[in-house]
Amino acid sequence: MTIRYEAGARNVLGGELQPCSLSPITGFYRNGCCETGPEDVGQHTLCAVMTAEFLRFSMNIGNDLSTPRPEFDFPGLRPGDRWCLCAPRWKEALDAGAAPRVVLEATHEEVLAIAPLGVLKDHAASQSSG
């Protein structure tokens, strides 16, 4: 498999966008990075560390991220997995008190249009976690 990365993509800290997860492989383009483009209407730009609380929240609002969907090559997520979330969904979880931790180095700068850097830093996970 060829992994394609967006040249020059920046993270919310202003540095080069780092991979979020290759196991499970994440990202709108399934290249491990929370890159975005015109096709990504959901804005899969925020790298988050899954928690049981967030996975329940997501399921309760109609987006089951826990159940494997082999037809979409989706393994199902477990607490501790890192995944590129839709930025508006993360903000919705934040407002509901269920937001997972954010890997800032792997979160695309476009997320700053949804949440200020200070809020993201308040919910930061370390780059090496997950």
C-alpha positions as CSV (number, residue, x, y, z in Angstrom):
1,M,0.0,0.0,0.0
2,T,1.3,3.5,-0.9
3,I,0.8,6.0,1.9
4,R,0.2,9.5,0.5
5,Y,0.8,12.6,2.7
6,E,-0.2,16.1,2.0
7,A,2.9,18.1,1.3
8,G,3.2,21.1,3.7
9,A,0.2,20.2,5.9
10,R,0.5,22.0,9.2
11,N,-0.7,21.0,12.7
12,V,-2.4,23.3,15.2
13,L,1.0,24.1,16.8
14,G,2.3,25.4,13.4
15,G,4.6,22.5,12.8
16,E,4.5,19.7,10.2
17,L,1.4,17.5,10.5
18,Q,2.4,14.2,12.2
19,P,0.7,10.8,11.6
20,C,-2.2,10.1,13.9
21,S,-2.4,6.3,13.6
22,L,-1.3,3.5,11.3
23,S,-2.9,0.8,13.5
24,P,-5.7,1.1,13.0
25,I,-5.1,3.2,9.9
26,T,-7.0,6.4,10.1
27,G,-7.6,9.6,8.2
28,F,-10.1,10.5,5.5
29,Y,-7.6,9.3,2.9
30,R,-6.7,6.3,5.1
31,N,-3.0,7.3,5.1
32,G,-2.6,7.6,8.9
33,C,-2.8,11.4,8.9
34,C,-5.7,13.8,9.7
35,E,-5.4,15.5,6.3
36,T,-8.3,17.2,4.6
37,G,-9.3,18.2,1.1
38,P,-12.4,19.3,-0.8
39,E,-13.8,15.8,-0.7
40,D,-13.7,15.7,3.2
41,V,-17.0,17.3,4.0
42,G,-16.9,15.9,7.5
43,Q,-13.5,17.6,8.3
44,H,-11.7,14.5,9.7
45,T,-8.9,16.7,11.0
46,L,-8.7,16.1,14.7
47,C,-6.5,13.3,16.1
48,A,-8.1,12.0,19.2
49,V,-7.3,9.2,21.7
50,M,-10.5,7.2,22.0
51,T,-12.1,6.7,25.4
52,A,-15.0,4.5,26.5
53,E,-16.9,7.6,27.4
54,F,-16.5,9.2,23.9
55,L,-17.3,5.9,22.1
56,R,-20.6,5.7,24.1
57,F,-21.3,9.3,23.3
58,S,-20.7,8.8,19.6
59,M,-22.9,5.6,19.6
60,N,-25.7,7.4,21.4
61,I,-25.8,10.1,18.8
62,G,-25.9,7.6,15.9
63,N,-22.2,7.2,14.9
64,D,-21.1,3.7,16.1
65,L,-17.3,3.7,16.0
66,S,-16.9,0.6,18.1
67,T,-18.5,-2.1,15.8
68,P,-16.2,-3.5,13.1
69,R,-17.4,-2.8,9.5
70,P,-15.3,-5.1,7.3
71,E,-17.2,-3.9,4.2
72,F,-15.6,-0.5,4.8
73,D,-12.3,-1.9,6.0
74,F,-13.1,-0.5,9.5
75,P,-11.8,-2.5,12.4
76,G,-14.0,-0.8,15.1
77,L,-12.3,1.3,17.7
78,R,-11.4,0.6,21.3
79,P,-10.3,2.9,24.1
80,G,-6.7,4.0,23.6
81,D,-6.9,3.8,19.8
82,R,-6.1,7.0,18.0
83,W,-8.4,8.2,15.2
84,C,-9.0,11.2,13.0
85,L,-12.3,12.6,14.2
86,C,-14.6,15.1,12.5
87,A,-13.7,18.4,14.2
88,P,-17.4,19.4,14.6
89,R,-18.1,16.1,16.3
90,W,-15.3,16.6,18.7
91,K,-16.7,20.1,19.5
92,E,-20.1,18.5,20.1
93,A,-18.5,16.0,22.5
94,L,-16.7,18.8,24.2
95,D,-19.9,20.7,24.8
96,A,-21.4,17.5,26.2
97,G,-18.5,16.8,28.5
98,A,-17.3,13.7,26.6
99,A,-14.4,15.0,24.5
100,P,-11.5,12.7,24.1
101,R,-7.8,13.9,24.4
102,V,-6.3,15.5,21.3
103,V,-2.9,14.7,19.8
104,L,-1.9,18.3,18.9
105,E,1.0,17.4,16.7
106,A,-1.3,15.2,14.6
107,T,-4.3,17.5,14.5
108,H,-4.6,19.6,11.3
109,E,-4.5,23.4,11.6
110,E,-8.0,23.7,10.1
111,V,-9.4,22.6,13.5
112,L,-8.5,26.0,14.8
113,A,-11.6,27.3,13.0
114,I,-13.7,25.0,15.3
115,A,-11.8,25.2,18.6
116,P,-9.2,27.7,19.9
117,L,-5.7,26.4,20.6
118,G,-6.1,27.0,24.3
119,V,-9.1,24.7,24.5
120,L,-7.2,22.1,22.4
121,K,-4.2,22.4,24.7
122,D,-6.5,21.9,27.7
123,H,-7.5,18.5,26.2
124,A,-4.0,17.5,24.9
125,A,-2.6,14.0,24.9
126,S,1.1,13.4,24.5
127,Q,2.3,12.6,20.9
128,S,3.7,9.3,22.1
129,S,0.4,8.1,23.8
130,G,-1.9,5.6,22.2
